């Protein structure tokens, strides 16, 4: 698969010249939609903002990305300071992972229920209340919340509600709202 090599900043500065650079800096924000992190190879096929060429648009994006880099106290193999950057969507997803790991999304009982449901797929209100020493109402609330979020599947066996793991539980955990 061919990937077009992006023009470097020095190449763009030399090619565009000082007049174009001033105009580029004066234009408004020109980053693509915040959920997209486009490489030159894809960006060059998109329509640039009005008044900018493809190279000018790429230069503007490159400058914005360079300005957003975060430096670490580590040198690169060449001895330069190491820096990294990422689009907003990366930080939003990291925040969501952090929330899930800290238990803000599901409480400890609910996480234990999901693990237990994989091992023993027939959870009941009574079983949850007994194993976690909670009231019947709390057990019912935990199990129903997980079923409402499609993490558990509810079925009836006589008069009892039985809960088991949803198909593809791992994927459903990823798509579950925080």
N, C-alpha and C positions, 0 to 999 in steps of 0.2 A: 504494500500500500504506500503510495507516494504522499509525503507530507511536505508541503512547501516550507522552506526555511524562512523564518521571520527576519525582516530587516533589523539590524542592530541599531541602537540609539546613535552611535557615531555615524553610521551610514546615513541615517535619516537626517541628522543635523546637517551633514555635508550636502545632501541632495536637496533638502527643502530650503535652506538659506535663512538668514535672519528675519526677513520680512514675513515669511510664512510662519516661522516659529512664534513671532509676536501675535499674529492673527489666531493661531491655534490655541495659544494660552488664553486669549480673550474669549474664546467660544465657551459656551456652557458645558455642563457635564456631558460626556459622550460615551460613558460605559454602556455596554449592552444591559439587558434586563439583569437584575441582581442575582438571579438564580443561574445565570449563564456565565461561564468562564471560557471565553472563546480564544483559541489559539489563532495566530495569523492565518493558518491554512483554512480555517472556517470563516474567519472575519472577512477575508478578502473577497468572499462571495456574497457578502451582505451589502446592502445599500448604506453608505455612510450618511451621517447627519448632513443636512443642507449646508453647503459652503465648504465642505471638507472633502479632500480626495481620500482614497483608501489609505495611502501612506500617512497622510496628516492625521486621519482618524486613529490609525494604529499608534502613531507617535503620542497622541493625547492619552490613549488608554495605557500605553507603556509608562508614561510619566505618572499617571495616577496610581498605577500598580507599584512603581518604584517608591513613590511617596508613602505608600501604605505598608512598606516592608517593616518587619520587626527584627531588630538586631539581637543576637545572642552573644554572650562573652566567649565565643568559640571561634578559632580561626579556620578558614578553609585550607585545603592543602597548599594553596598558593600563598597563604599568610594573610589574606584579606579577611575582614570581619564577616562572619556568617550571618545571613539574614534570611528570613522566610516571609512568605505572604500567602494569603488565601482569600477567596471571595467570601462575602458575608454568609452565604449559605453554609460554608464549612463551619463557621463559628456558631451558627444557629443549630446545626446538627450536633456539634460537640456539646452545646448547652443542653440539648434534649437528652443525649446520652448521659450527661452528668446528672440531670434530674432523675432519670430512671435508676441510675446506680445509687443515688442518695436516698431513694425510697420516696421521693415526693410524688411520684406517679402512682405507684402501688405500695400499699403498706406491707410489712413483713409477713403478716398472715396471708395476704393475697398472693404474695410471691411464693410462699410455702405451699399454698393451695395449687398453684400452677405446676410446681415441681411434683407434688403428690399426685396430681391428676394424670401426669405422664406415667408415673409408676403404677398407680392404682386408679383406673379410670372411673370408678363409681363413688364419687363424693356425694354426701348427703348433708342436710342442715345439721342433723343430730351428730354425725361423725365429726364434722368440722367444729361444732360447739364443744364436743368432748375433747378432741385432740388439742385444741388451742385454748381450752378453758375460757370460752366466751359465752355470752348469752345466746339463746336461740335466735333472737332478733339480729344480733351482730353477725352470726354465722349466715343467716339468710341474706343480710345486706351484702356481705362479702361475696357470696356465691352469685347473687343476682347481678351485682355490679360487673363481675367478670363475664357473666353470660351476656349482659347488655353490650359489653365491649367486644363480644364475639371471641373471647379468649377461652371460654368454656361453652360446651353445648349442653343445653338442658333437655331432659326427656322425662317422661313419667313412667313409673313402674308401680301400677296400682295407684295408691294415693300419695306415694312418695315422689319427690323431685330428685332425680339423679343427674349429677353433673360430670361430664367427661371433657377431655381436652378437645379443643377445636382442631379440625384438620389443619395441618401446616401451622401449628401454634407459633413457631419461631417467626414466620413471616407476618403473622397477625400481630405479634408483639411489636414488630417494626412499624406497622402501619397504624397502630393504636394511638389515638391522640394523647398528647402529654397533659 
